[in-house]
Amino acid sequence: MCQTCDTVSRAPRVPAAEARRQIVEEILAEAEATDAAEDEAFGELRGDELVYKRHYDLGIAVGSGKGLVVPVVRDADALSFAAVEKRIGELGKRAADNKLTLDELQGATFTISNLGMFGVDAFTAIIVPPQAGILAVGAIKDRVVAAG
């Protein structure tokens, strides 16, 4: 089982009525940082050369008073789940207050964009070079699935 799947499967079960809006994003941020730390192909292209990343700075797309911004959780692979959650909260508040610095908005190696919290089922996220990738998260909904 991949590290991301294992992290998500071990996530605390929270009733929907009590769930915070960002819980899915925080679980995915921790899982992606952990998975990326074990991935030798996590890197960026610079000209004709593949440059491997040895640090994992996660961009988290959030709404601000002036539109969408992507503040960066630095060294996310070295942080605990609680520390990632805390940092996302701090950056989200700074974004809402329009107090992010340019340094807080640059240098992500991977981004998570979660429009699912707004009921969006699916969307296409755009990778901002030189990032290695982006994860677009849609709404999580109960659906009838045939077994067998």
Secondary structure as GFF3:
##gff-version 3
##sequence-region A 1 148
A	DSSP	alpha_helix	3	9	.	.	.	ID=ss1
A	DSSP	three_ten_helix	16	18	.	.	.	ID=ss2
A	DSSP	alpha_helix	23	37	.	.	.	ID=ss3
A	DSSP	beta_strand	43	46	.	.	.	ID=ss4
A	DSSP	beta_strand	49	52	.	.	.	ID=ss5
A	DSSP	beta_strand	58	60	.	.	.	ID=ss6
A	DSSP	beta_strand	62	64	.	.	.	ID=ss7
A	DSSP	beta_strand	67	69	.	.	.	ID=ss8
A	DSSP	beta_strand	72	73	.	.	.	ID=ss9
A	DSSP	three_ten_helix	76	78	.	.	.	ID=ss10
A	DSSP	alpha_helix	81	96	.	.	.	ID=ss11
A	DSSP	three_ten_helix	103	105	.	.	.	ID=ss12
A	DSSP	beta_strand	110	114	.	.	.	ID=ss13
A	DSSP	three_ten_helix	116	118	.	.	.	ID=ss14
A	DSSP	beta_strand	133	137	.	.	.	ID=ss15
###
